[in-house]
Amino acid sequence: MASNKELADFLAGIERRAFKQTLYTVRDEEAALDIVQDAMIKLAEKYGDKPATELPLLFQRILRNTALDYCRRQKIRNTYVSLFSSFNSNEDEDSFDFLETFPVETHTAALQSSETQLEQAQVLRLIEDEIQKLPPRQREAFLMRYWEEMDVAETAAAMGCSEGSVKTHCSRATQSLAQALQAKGITL
């Protein structure tokens, strides 16, 4: 059974990554914050008595389901809005900049030249843009495996699919990213 401190430490440690992962999914900063907060509350209320080792997978599943629920609600709302209104509610979404939200936190950043920093920021922006273009399941598998550093079994459990599907999604995502970045002249 996880203690209150273990639960609080887990939530504090996962907060930032969960936000960025959710932001890739819903592409709305405020909605991503709400989804992460809701997922954290659900984990604490319903699964706070589970062992600390089970918390990461439970949280990933709750976060994923909460984000999917949000996307379903948005789809229904957008359908009704488009039927009964000519207003476009997505005009401001393109103005969000990930790099402004997550500043570089390394102590070596101050030692780098501004040219190197600009170059790295541009490459990071291109990579993030290409990750956003991936199909949802590929993006989800890619972020869990390589960002969250979950193994294949954990990712499969969190996504609710087989390990083979996770491997396929990750392989396709990395191939797509590599091709897109090579087309832009970026080799990593």
C-alpha positions as a LaTeX table, in Angstrom:
\begin{tabular}{lrrr}
\hline
Residue & $x$ (\AA) & $y$ (\AA) & $z$ (\AA) \\
\hline
Met1 & 0.00 & 0.00 & 0.00 \\
Ala2 & 1.39 & 3.38 & $-1.00$ \\
Ser3 & 1.78 & 5.91 & 1.78 \\
Asn4 & 0.54 & 9.47 & 1.37 \\
Lys5 & 4.14 & 10.64 & 0.90 \\
Glu6 & 4.81 & 8.02 & $-1.79$ \\
Leu7 & 1.63 & 9.03 & $-3.62$ \\
Ala8 & 2.48 & 12.74 & $-3.34$ \\
Asp9 & 6.06 & 12.13 & $-4.52$ \\
Phe10 & 4.82 & 10.06 & $-7.46$ \\
Leu11 & 2.33 & 12.73 & $-8.52$ \\
Ala12 & 4.91 & 15.50 & $-8.17$ \\
Gly13 & 7.37 & 13.54 & $-10.26$ \\
Ile14 & 4.95 & 12.67 & $-13.07$ \\
Glu15 & 3.12 & 16.01 & $-13.28$ \\
Arg16 & 5.23 & 17.73 & $-15.92$ \\
Arg17 & 5.58 & 14.74 & $-18.22$ \\
Ala18 & 1.89 & 13.97 & $-17.94$ \\
Phe19 & 1.08 & 17.54 & $-18.92$ \\
Lys20 & 3.29 & 17.46 & $-21.99$ \\
Gln21 & 2.01 & 14.03 & $-23.03$ \\
Thr22 & $-1.58$ & 15.22 & $-22.68$ \\
Leu23 & $-0.78$ & 18.44 & $-24.49$ \\
Tyr24 & 0.40 & 16.40 & $-27.48$ \\
Thr25 & $-2.91$ & 14.56 & $-27.42$ \\
Val26 & $-5.44$ & 17.38 & $-26.95$ \\
Arg27 & $-3.40$ & 20.35 & $-28.26$ \\
Asp28 & $-5.00$ & 22.71 & $-25.76$ \\
Glu29 & $-2.97$ & 23.93 & $-22.78$ \\
Glu30 & $-5.88$ & 24.61 & $-20.42$ \\
Ala31 & $-7.62$ & 21.35 & $-21.27$ \\
Ala32 & $-4.36$ & 19.44 & $-20.77$ \\
Leu33 & $-3.94$ & 20.97 & $-17.31$ \\
Asp34 & $-7.52$ & 20.02 & $-16.40$ \\
Ile35 & $-7.10$ & 16.47 & $-17.71$ \\
Val36 & $-3.89$ & 15.90 & $-15.76$ \\
Gln37 & $-5.45$ & 17.31 & $-12.60$ \\
Asp38 & $-8.54$ & 15.13 & $-13.01$ \\
Ala39 & $-6.38$ & 12.04 & $-13.57$ \\
Met40 & $-4.33$ & 12.79 & $-10.47$ \\
Ile41 & $-7.46$ & 13.24 & $-8.36$ \\
Lys42 & $-8.95$ & 9.99 & $-9.67$ \\
Leu43 & $-5.72$ & 8.12 & $-8.90$ \\
Ala44 & $-5.56$ & 9.52 & $-5.36$ \\
Glu45 & $-9.25$ & 8.92 & $-4.61$ \\
Lys46 & $-9.74$ & 5.50 & $-6.16$ \\
Tyr47 & $-6.31$ & 3.87 & $-6.16$ \\
Gly48 & $-4.39$ & 5.56 & $-3.33$ \\
Asp49 & $-4.46$ & 2.29 & $-1.42$ \\
Lys50 & $-2.61$ & 0.37 & $-4.15$ \\
Pro51 & 1.11 & $-0.49$ & $-3.88$ \\
Ala52 & 3.50 & 2.23 & $-5.08$ \\
Thr53 & 4.78 & $-0.06$ & $-7.85$ \\
Glu54 & 1.33 & $-0.14$ & $-9.47$ \\
Leu55 & 0.85 & 3.63 & $-9.52$ \\
Pro56 & 2.65 & 4.40 & $-12.84$ \\
Leu57 & 0.54 & 2.01 & $-14.90$ \\
Leu58 & $-2.68$ & 2.95 & $-13.16$ \\
Phe59 & $-1.95$ & 6.63 & $-13.69$ \\
Gln60 & $-1.14$ & 6.14 & $-17.39$ \\
Arg61 & $-4.40$ & 4.27 & $-17.91$ \\
Ile62 & $-6.43$ & 6.89 & $-16.04$ \\
Leu63 & $-4.71$ & 9.74 & $-17.90$ \\
Arg64 & $-5.28$ & 8.08 & $-21.26$ \\
Asn65 & $-8.96$ & 7.42 & $-20.53$ \\
Thr66 & $-9.50$ & 10.95 & $-19.24$ \\
Ala67 & $-7.91$ & 12.41 & $-22.38$ \\
Leu68 & $-10.02$ & 10.14 & $-24.60$ \\
Asp69 & $-13.17$ & 11.20 & $-22.75$ \\
Tyr70 & $-12.23$ & 14.83 & $-23.34$ \\
Cys71 & $-11.65$ & 14.18 & $-27.07$ \\
Arg72 & $-15.01$ & 12.43 & $-27.36$ \\
Arg73 & $-16.80$ & 15.32 & $-25.65$ \\
Gln74 & $-15.03$ & 17.82 & $-27.91$ \\
Lys75 & $-16.05$ & 15.86 & $-30.99$ \\
Ile76 & $-19.68$ & 15.90 & $-29.94$ \\
Arg77 & $-19.55$ & 19.59 & $-29.01$ \\
Asn78 & $-17.89$ & 20.49 & $-32.28$ \\
Thr79 & $-20.53$ & 18.56 & $-34.19$ \\
Tyr80 & $-23.33$ & 20.50 & $-32.53$ \\
Val81 & $-21.51$ & 23.80 & $-32.83$ \\
Ser82 & $-20.89$ & 23.26 & $-36.52$ \\
Leu83 & $-24.52$ & 22.30 & $-37.06$ \\
Phe84 & $-25.95$ & 25.30 & $-35.23$ \\
Ser85 & $-23.29$ & 27.96 & $-35.64$ \\
Ser86 & $-20.84$ & 29.34 & $-38.15$ \\
Phe87 & $-18.26$ & 30.25 & $-35.50$ \\
Asn88 & $-14.82$ & 28.63 & $-35.58$ \\
Ser89 & $-13.55$ & 27.94 & $-32.06$ \\
Asn90 & $-10.07$ & 26.72 & $-33.08$ \\
Glu91 & $-8.50$ & 29.98 & $-34.26$ \\
Asp92 & $-6.13$ & 30.50 & $-31.32$ \\
Glu93 & $-4.80$ & 26.93 & $-31.05$ \\
Asp94 & $-2.02$ & 27.49 & $-33.58$ \\
Ser95 & $-0.48$ & 30.29 & $-31.52$ \\
Phe96 & 0.70 & 28.01 & $-28.68$ \\
Asp97 & 4.48 & 27.59 & $-28.42$ \\
Phe98 & 5.82 & 24.56 & $-26.52$ \\
Leu99 & 9.25 & 26.10 & $-26.13$ \\
Glu100 & 7.87 & 29.06 & $-24.19$ \\
Thr101 & 6.13 & 26.70 & $-21.76$ \\
Phe102 & 9.16 & 24.55 & $-20.99$ \\
Pro103 & 12.32 & 26.63 & $-20.70$ \\
Val104 & 15.70 & 24.92 & $-20.73$ \\
Glu105 & 16.67 & 24.06 & $-17.16$ \\
Thr106 & 20.24 & 22.92 & $-17.56$ \\
His107 & 23.14 & 24.86 & $-16.11$ \\
Thr108 & 25.13 & 24.39 & $-19.31$ \\
Ala109 & 22.58 & 26.39 & $-21.32$ \\
Ala110 & 24.18 & 29.63 & $-20.16$ \\
Leu111 & 27.56 & 28.46 & $-21.43$ \\
Gln112 & 26.34 & 27.70 & $-24.95$ \\
Ser113 & 26.50 & 30.31 & $-27.64$ \\
Ser114 & 23.25 & 31.93 & $-28.68$ \\
Glu115 & 23.69 & 30.45 & $-32.15$ \\
Thr116 & 23.88 & 26.93 & $-30.71$ \\
Gln117 & 20.86 & 27.59 & $-28.50$ \\
Leu118 & 18.86 & 28.88 & $-31.46$ \\
Glu119 & 19.85 & 25.87 & $-33.54$ \\
Gln120 & 18.84 & 23.46 & $-30.79$ \\
Ala121 & 15.54 & 25.27 & $-30.25$ \\
Gln122 & 14.75 & 25.07 & $-33.95$ \\
Val123 & 15.55 & 21.35 & $-34.09$ \\
Leu124 & 13.47 & 20.73 & $-30.98$ \\
Arg125 & 10.56 & 22.63 & $-32.50$ \\
Leu126 & 10.79 & 20.58 & $-35.72$ \\
Ile127 & 10.85 & 17.34 & $-33.74$ \\
Glu128 & 7.82 & 18.38 & $-31.68$ \\
Asp129 & 5.96 & 19.40 & $-34.85$ \\
Glu130 & 6.66 & 16.01 & $-36.41$ \\
Ile131 & 5.56 & 14.18 & $-33.24$ \\
Gln132 & 2.25 & 16.05 & $-33.40$ \\
Lys133 & 1.72 & 14.86 & $-36.98$ \\
Leu134 & 1.93 & 11.20 & $-35.98$ \\
Pro135 & $-1.32$ & 9.22 & $-35.79$ \\
Pro136 & $-2.68$ & 9.18 & $-32.21$ \\
Arg137 & $-1.82$ & 5.57 & $-31.36$ \\
Gln138 & 1.70 & 5.88 & $-32.78$ \\
Arg139 & 2.23 & 9.14 & $-30.90$ \\
Glu140 & 0.95 & 7.58 & $-27.67$ \\
Ala141 & 3.16 & 4.49 & $-28.00$ \\
Phe142 & 6.19 & 6.57 & $-28.98$ \\
Leu143 & 5.81 & 8.97 & $-26.02$ \\
Met144 & 5.26 & 6.20 & $-23.49$ \\
Arg145 & 8.20 & 4.12 & $-24.72$ \\
Tyr146 & 10.77 & 6.80 & $-25.38$ \\
Trp147 & 9.65 & 9.77 & $-23.30$ \\
Glu148 & 8.21 & 8.00 & $-20.27$ \\
Glu149 & 10.80 & 5.20 & $-20.66$ \\
Met150 & 8.20 & 2.51 & $-20.09$ \\
Asp151 & 8.99 & $-1.00$ & $-21.29$ \\
Val152 & 6.92 & $-2.78$ & $-23.94$ \\
Ala153 & 4.77 & $-4.67$ & $-21.43$ \\
Glu154 & 3.97 & $-1.54$ & $-19.40$ \\
Thr155 & 3.12 & 0.41 & $-22.54$ \\
Ala156 & 0.87 & $-2.39$ & $-23.80$ \\
Ala157 & $-0.93$ & $-2.53$ & $-20.46$ \\
Ala158 & $-1.40$ & 1.26 & $-20.38$ \\
Met159 & $-2.62$ & 1.40 & $-23.98$ \\
Gly160 & $-4.83$ & $-1.66$ & $-23.67$ \\
Cys161 & $-3.26$ & $-3.51$ & $-26.61$ \\
Ser162 & $-0.79$ & $-6.32$ & $-27.27$ \\
Glu163 & 2.98 & $-5.97$ & $-27.00$ \\
Gly164 & 3.23 & $-6.63$ & $-30.73$ \\
Ser165 & 0.97 & $-3.65$ & $-31.41$ \\
Val166 & 3.17 & $-1.44$ & $-29.25$ \\
Lys167 & 6.26 & $-2.55$ & $-31.16$ \\
Thr168 & 4.52 & $-1.92$ & $-34.48$ \\
His169 & 3.31 & 1.54 & $-33.44$ \\
Cys170 & 6.76 & 2.49 & $-32.14$ \\
Ser171 & 8.51 & 1.20 & $-35.23$ \\
Arg172 & 6.19 & 3.09 & $-37.55$ \\
Ala173 & 6.49 & 6.25 & $-35.46$ \\
Thr174 & 10.29 & 6.19 & $-35.45$ \\
Gln175 & 10.40 & 5.49 & $-39.19$ \\
Ser176 & 7.99 & 8.35 & $-39.91$ \\
Leu177 & 9.92 & 10.73 & $-37.67$ \\
Ala178 & 13.27 & 9.75 & $-39.16$ \\
Gln179 & 12.00 & 10.22 & $-42.72$ \\
Ala180 & 10.37 & 13.56 & $-41.94$ \\
Leu181 & 13.47 & 14.88 & $-40.18$ \\
Gln182 & 15.84 & 13.63 & $-42.89$ \\
Ala183 & 13.67 & 15.38 & $-45.47$ \\
Lys184 & 14.31 & 18.58 & $-43.54$ \\
Gly185 & 18.05 & 17.91 & $-43.38$ \\
Ile186 & 18.19 & 16.86 & $-39.72$ \\
Thr187 & 20.17 & 13.78 & $-38.70$ \\
Leu188 & 20.28 & 12.71 & $-35.07$ \\
\hline
\end{tabular}
